[in-house]
Amino acid sequence: MKAITVHRPTLKIIWKLLVFLFFPLVIWLYSVIADVSFADIDSGANYHKWIIFFLYLSCLATWLYIDRTLSHSSFFRH
């Protein structure tokens, strides 16, 4: 049985595109976990938007930390 191989440039592109998936993923996970409908999140100014905003920022901060760690490691280097 052969192992699945993925080229490193493809992994780099997927890793960079992951940032754009964070926001919809955070909204979806928050609505599922908190049992809040999207209409409640979308309507007016409420604290759900602030929670989602700070969750998104924490995801971005974590992504930036991991990205810097990976860029210094030998995995993503040519």
Summary of the structure (lengths in Angstrom):
residues: 78
radius of gyration: 16.9
end to end distance: 27.6
largest distance: 54.8
contacts: 154
relative contact order: 0.13
helix: 73%
strand: 0%
